[in-house]
Amino acid sequence: MTVKIEHAAIYYSDLEAARSFYEKYFHARSAKMYRNEKTGFCSYFLAFDDGARLEIMSKESIINKRSADSLGFAHIAFSLGSSDAVDSLTERLKNDGFTVISCPRTTGDGYYESCIEDAEGNRIELTV
């Protein structure tokens, strides 16, 4: 049996802003919005060049109870292919007003990475 992660999913309060963020900075391609009028649930599947997919979702009944250091989802990491790409996108996101949690650096376990927050405080790791 071969196992691979089919997709990951994140709830957002502003689904359209989240979709624009991933399209603008990570070249995601969005499928058509799915909407369930009965439950108030909406989602987009975003596809990336390597075949990975991210589902971004919203639901009227979800209340934002986010904490940066809590159990559950910690971050999503995007491999950009080079340290120059990590440096460049980190600077671009910073200049566009996003919070940089950690500047580009080599971590103790050997990764070259930075970490930013998207507009809703989700941690996004940029790595080689």
PyMOL commands that set and color helices and strands:
alter all, ss='L'
color gray80, all
select helices_A, chain A and resi 15-26+83-95
alter helices_A, ss='H'
color red, helices_A
select strands_A, chain A and resi 8-11+29-30+34-36+41-47+53-59+76-79+100-106+112-117+123-127
alter strands_A, ss='S'
color yellow, strands_A
deselect
rebuild
show_as cartoon
